[in-house]
């Protein structure tokens, strides 16, 4: 009979649309370590080089790429192995993984499975009704969230910059007590971000985040993530000029330039206060022994390119000329 065929079809579809999304998630997981998202982030790239097998294992056992990625970026309980260096803004930027691997390939087909099952037994059971209702809500929220984020594309940008605290004496290296203190304090990122946001005054705390703190031989680097809306930016992006740039990488760089300028201006307007807050956060460090530098890009060791030096250099850089003299002097405190 037709109800019997419907019951059989619902059973087959239920299995099929559990298996297909599972392999979709595995496929996406294999691509994450080599994605632009990870390759642009030095800390994330290093983490995936070391713990890629852990990430793949989490996806295999959970069946979800996006949840596994969220977990390894959570820094839950301060466990370093669950801190891959990706910010919440970067995780949100790849939410399309969840839309494809969970919503489209699993949740939506399962709605049809539930309808077929209900038709085959001739009534709506409590379990089926609850499952159908929650699935509808989940699908609608995921799709709406995806389209809202897509509509905001171009209007908002995530700007990443870096604070480097480096020993003034180039012959010295960080001592064990200094490293221990930095490791202890770097987990309290929300507290540090909150203090800096209070200094800025007109920034929503949800749009500012302190990222991973990287320890190196004679310095440590703090990654800062700032979500900036175009209404906050003084220099607007000329859409016509952007369209005339053929190269995609150069077009993306040009689109980011006003947002980077905004963050640089904001830092220099509150430079002394920010330096004081950062040093108070790492209170056991001798501030006279360190110099403080602001970098647009992740600072490579023994490389001094793209370091913002002083208020005078900033005025030159507002025209967004990079540091061409290569002397690499940063803003010092002490």
HUNOR-V339752 format. One record per backbone hydrogen bond with DSSP energy under -0.5 kcal/mol. NH is the residue of the N-H (numbers start at 1). CO is the residue of the C=O. E is the energy in kcal/mol with one decimal. If there is no record, write none. Layout:
nh:co:e
NH:CO:E
NH:CO:E
//
This chain:
nh:co:e
5:1:-2.2
6:2:-2.6
7:3:-2.1
8:4:-2.3
9:5:-2.8
10:6:-2.4
11:7:-1.8
12:8:-2.4
13:9:-2.9
14:10:-1.9
15:11:-1.5
16:12:-2.6
17:13:-2.8
18:15:-1.5
19:15:-2.1
20:16:-2.7
22:18:-1.1
23:19:-2.1
24:20:-2.0
25:21:-2.5
26:22:-1.8
27:23:-2.3
28:24:-2.5
29:25:-2.5
30:26:-1.8
31:27:-0.8
31:28:-0.8
32:28:-1.2
33:29:-0.7
34:31:-0.6
35:32:-1.8
39:35:-2.6
40:36:-1.8
41:38:-1.2
42:40:-0.7
45:38:-0.5
45:41:-2.8
46:42:-2.1
47:43:-2.5
48:44:-2.6
49:45:-1.5
50:46:-1.4
51:47:-3.3
52:48:-1.0
55:51:-2.0
56:52:-2.5
57:53:-2.3
58:54:-2.3
59:55:-2.0
60:56:-2.6
61:57:-2.4
62:58:-2.1
63:59:-2.8
68:64:-1.2
69:65:-2.4
70:66:-2.4
71:67:-2.1
72:68:-2.2
73:69:-0.7
74:71:-1.5
75:82:-3.6
78:75:-2.0
79:76:-2.0
80:78:-0.6
82:79:-1.6
83:80:-1.4
84:72:-2.2
91:87:-2.1
92:88:-2.2
93:89:-1.4
94:90:-0.6
94:91:-1.2
95:92:-1.4
97:94:-1.9
99:95:-1.6
100:96:-2.2
101:97:-2.8
102:98:-2.0
103:98:-1.7
104:99:-3.0
105:100:-1.3
106:102:-0.8
107:102:-3.1
108:103:-2.7
110:106:-2.0
111:107:-1.1
111:108:-0.7
112:108:-1.2
113:109:-1.8
114:110:-2.3
115:111:-2.0
116:112:-2.5
117:113:-2.5
118:114:-2.3
119:115:-2.3
120:116:-2.4
121:117:-1.8
122:118:-1.2
123:118:-0.8
125:123:-0.7
129:125:-2.6
130:126:-2.4
131:127:-2.4
132:128:-2.6
133:129:-2.4
134:130:-2.6
135:131:-2.0
136:132:-2.3
137:133:-2.1
138:134:-2.4
139:135:-2.7
140:136:-2.5
141:137:-2.4
142:138:-2.1
143:139:-2.4
144:140:-2.6
145:141:-2.3
146:142:-2.0
147:143:-2.3
148:144:-2.4
149:145:-2.1
150:146:-2.1
151:147:-2.2
152:148:-1.3
153:150:-1.0
154:156:-0.8
155:152:-1.6
156:152:-1.5
157:228:-2.4
159:157:-0.7
159:226:-3.1
161:224:-2.0
162:295:-2.5
163:222:-2.4
164:162:-0.5
164:293:-2.8
165:163:-0.5
165:220:-2.6
166:164:-0.6
166:291:-2.5
167:218:-2.7
168:289:-2.7
170:168:-0.8
172:169:-1.6
174:217:-3.2
179:175:-2.5
180:176:-2.6
181:177:-2.1
182:178:-2.4
183:179:-2.6
184:180:-1.8
185:181:-2.2
186:182:-2.3
187:183:-0.5
188:185:-1.5
189:187:-1.4
192:188:-1.4
193:189:-2.8
194:190:-2.4
195:191:-1.7
196:192:-1.9
197:193:-2.5
198:194:-2.0
199:195:-1.2
200:196:-1.9
201:197:-2.5
202:200:-1.3
207:204:-2.1
208:205:-1.3
209:225:-2.7
211:209:-0.6
211:223:-4.0
214:212:-0.6
214:221:-2.7
215:213:-0.5
216:219:-2.6
220:165:-1.9
221:214:-2.5
222:163:-3.2
223:212:-1.9
223:221:-0.6
224:161:-3.3
225:209:-3.2
226:159:-2.6
227:207:-3.0
228:157:-2.9
228:226:-0.7
230:155:-2.8
232:229:-1.9
233:230:-0.9
236:234:-0.8
239:237:-0.9
242:238:-2.2
243:239:-2.1
244:240:-0.9
245:242:-1.5
246:244:-0.7
251:247:-2.2
252:248:-2.3
253:249:-2.1
254:250:-2.4
255:251:-1.9
256:252:-1.6
257:253:-1.2
258:254:-0.6
260:256:-2.3
261:257:-2.5
262:258:-2.0
263:259:-1.9
264:260:-2.3
265:261:-2.8
266:262:-2.3
267:263:-2.2
268:264:-2.5
269:265:-1.9
270:266:-0.9
270:267:-1.0
271:268:-0.7
274:270:-2.6
275:271:-2.5
276:272:-2.0
277:273:-2.4
278:274:-2.6
279:275:-2.2
280:276:-2.2
281:277:-1.9
282:278:-1.7
283:280:-0.8
283:281:-0.7
285:282:-1.8
287:285:-0.9
289:286:-2.0
290:287:-1.2
291:166:-2.8
292:331:-0.9
293:164:-2.5
294:308:-0.6
295:162:-2.7
296:306:-1.2
303:300:-1.8
307:304:-0.7
308:294:-1.8
308:306:-0.5
314:310:-2.5
315:311:-1.9
316:312:-1.4
317:313:-2.3
318:314:-1.7
319:316:-1.0
320:317:-3.5
321:316:-0.7
322:320:-0.5
324:322:-0.8
332:330:-0.6
333:290:-0.5
//
